[in-house]
Amino acid sequence: DKKATASAPAVSATENLAEKQKKEEIDQLQGASSVNDLLSALELPKPTVEDKPPESAPTPTETKAPEAPKPPVLTLQQRVAEFDLAPKIIPTYEKATQTVSLQTYSDNEDEQDIPIMSSSEPREEKPKEPLKASEGSSKRENKEEQEELSAVEIQRILYSQELAEFLDDASRVTQRAMLINNKFDVLANYKGEVGDDQEGSDHKISLQNTLADERWTKNRAITSLNWSPKFAELFLTSYSENTSSAQESDGVVLVWTVENLLEKPEFIFNCQSPVLTAQFPKFQPNIILGGTYSGQLVLWDTRAKSTPVQRSPLSSTGHTHPVYCLDVVGTQNAHNLVSVSTDGTLCAWTLSNLSQPIEQIHLQTPPIDGRSAKYSSPAATCLAFEEGQVNQFYIGTEEGAVYHGARHGSTRGLTERFRRAPTAKKDLSQNDTPIDFNFSGHCAPITGLDFHNVDGNIDLSPYFLTSSLDWSVKLWNKRLTDRPVCTFQYGSSCVYDTKWSKTHPGLFATGDGDGYLNLWNIGNDVEVPALQEKVSSHSINKLSWSNDSRKILVGDAVGSVYLYDVGEMST
């Protein structure tokens, strides 16, 4: 019992020491600031040899007291290894990697696609294998599709109308680009020295081009000339029938360019009857209107075939006699086609429907001073509207008279007649007989009628010109119906056409039967023309000024068209 009592304090002291060491270790663990400090705090010192007490061999006679149990010792093993781990890459996907989208190209060539980064960190660019695979598959599919075409399909494509039209348009553009003329004079003298070629240049015109086609224009007379209101270099010509060949079409309309780089017309239109007049409508420049010898009105479309896309009927509802004149009047949103035939019938049409006129008037010759005229129905050869007018019109007739009429109102029809006042008693009619031709403005059929359309400080719109086969050209004022303002006569040949300049208020042109082009400037002289140019050995049938009046077209009786540059005379 004494030994047990003596060993009890030793055990309690050992336990107290062990608890104290544990508390110290816990305090050190709480005060450790890093993992290394924690590990160093937990590491216990290894016992050395010197600390171990010397062992004594037990004697058999000595009784050894039982030793107290030792407290558990905490041991830790630390292993530190270094690894280089790459940062985790978060894959990002674009729409192009999943679906193949069609690329759209903008008109601006400077615009380029700029990639937008989704984050501020640089992203590693990787090849878009799915897109390449899709491209490869699409190429293979296209190749397979191309290989699937049979010989019959290839022949069908080669002889298709679409391919022929594409090649025709592409060849025209290519030829224009290759054959375009140099518009600058390489021999021009920029030093300002006056040469012999500049003397009298104010009264010289130059021939720029001659347009004719061996097949379509040979042995045909020019019946009308008209410039395109949209394209300044485009104009049309209409032709009569070819008397030497019965196999060709009777009516032909050709569309030319000024330069004629292709040396052939741009468009060729034909019909079964000779075309007496043709023009581009000013509100629809892609179509061409024509009046024929049979009385039909025809409409061609430059986007369609060469034959007319619309025709008027050959019946009493339209014209049954030759149509020498027509015009389009109105505005962009409301315009009509007005035509007059030689039987005295005036019709108004809509361009969308030529099957029936919307208006028809049978013109009757008005009496003069209470006396009846020689002809009851005038045979109209010319038609003109004053600028901006849709109701009041003027016609020239085969009898040599000029009439004023109206389409609407109480005075519908012909109302007034322009005539030359009698000069002697023999000109007056006797015993109620028809009035003599001498009361007419001209004593032969009228071939041309044109109103003055030049803007200026003085209103000259009431004045108009008429040409006739009686060798003369007369200037009229619509407010004076009893006499012409002035008569121009130079030479002894019939005058087939006359046209006012569109920019010069006093300049007009005439073409006669001797093949002369006469330019008159009434501001300088009314007796002789300012310029006379021999154009052709045949008669001059038609004239037409360009929109800027710098050029003038001259058409003769054998199908040739001459393009002249007027120069400074037009200003």
ABEGO torsion letter per residue (X at the ends): XAAAAAAAAAAAAAAAAAAAAAAAAAAAAAABABAAAAAAAABBBBBBAAABBBBBBBBAABBBBBBBBBBBBBBBBBBBBBBBBBBBBBBBBBAAAABBBBBBBBABAABBBBBBBABABBBBBBBBAAAAAAAAAAAAAAAAAAAABBAAAAAAAAABAAAAAAAAAAAAAAAAAAABBBABBAABBAAGBBBAAABGAAABBBBABBBBBAAAABGBBBABBBBBAABAABBBBBBBBBAABAABBABBBBBBBAAGAAGBBABBBBBABBBABBBBBAABAABBBBBBAAGBBBBBBAABBABBABBBBBBAABBABBBABBBBBEBAABBBBBBBBAAGBBBBBBAABAABBABBBBBBBBBBGGBBBABABBBBABBBBBBGBAABBBBBBAAGBBBBBBABEAABEBABBBBBBBABAAABBBGGBBBBAAABABABBBABBBBBABBBABBAAABBBBBBAAGBBBBBBAABAABBABBBBBEBBBBABBBBBAABAABBBBBBAAGBBBBBBAAABAABBABBBBABABBBABBBBBAAGABBBBBBAAGBBBBBBAEAAAX
